[in-house]
Amino acid sequence: MMADQKTVLRLLRTARGQVDGIIKMVEEDRYCIDISQQLMATEAMLNRTNKEVLAAHLKHCVQEAETPEERSQKVDEFITTLGRILK
């Protein structure tokens, strides 16, 4: 992985903390809208993490591909992944 590991781990640990908080909210039978807002915040954090990983993929893996065929394969992988995100 070419993304900054410290940044990705920080974001993932934050998301994990948010999920733990959501679990506690559910266990405590908290208000639905409050739970939903926390779920959206967690999704946003995971999306931000994915953006970091994919940006690094473009900047490093795709740009530094040794052959045009390898570059094409990496671009195709990126497009497939982007399609999954945007579905």
N, C-alpha and C positions, 0 to 999 in steps of 0.2 A: 504494500500500500504506500502510495506516494504522498498522501495527505499528511499534514502535521499531526503526528500521533498525540501529542499533548493536547492539542485543540480538540481532536476527535474524542479522546478519552474524557476530557472535561465536559463536553457536550453530552456524551452518553451517560456519564455519571449523574449529571443534572437531570436528564430524562429519567434515569432509574429512580432518583429521589422523588421526582414528580409522580411516577407510577406508584411508588411506595405510599406516598401521600394520598393518592386516589384510592388505593386499596383501603387505607385507614378510613377515608371518608365514607366509602361504601359500608364498611363494617360498622361505622357509627351512624349509619342511616341518615346521612346528610342530605341536604336539599339537592334535587336533581340538577338544577341549573348550575349550581356551584360545581358539581361533579363534572358536568359537561364542559364548563369553562376550563377546568383543569385538564380534561382530556384534550381539548383543543390546544392548550399551551404545550402539552407534551408532544402532540403531533407536530406542532411548529418547531419544537426543539429537534425532533428526529429529522424533519425536512431540512433544517439548517445543517445538521450533521451530514446528511446525504449530499447536500450541495457542496460541502467542503470536500467530501470524498470524490465526487464526480468532477469538480473543478480541477482537483489535483490530477485526476486521470487524464483530462484533456491537456493540461499543461505539461505533464511529464510523459505518461505512457503513450499517448497518441503522438505528441510532438517528437518524442525521441525514438519512435519506432524506426528500426534500421532499414526496412525495405518498404516500398510502396504497398506491397501485398499485406505486410504486417500492419501498416498504418490503416489500410482499408478495413482489415478485420477488426481493429480496435474501434474505428469509427462506427462500424456496423454494430458492435457490442454496445456502444454508447447509445446509438439510436434505438436499439431494442430496449435498453434500460429506460430511456426517456419515454418510450411508448408505454411501458408499464407504469411509470409515474403519472403520466397524463391520462390514463384511462378513466 
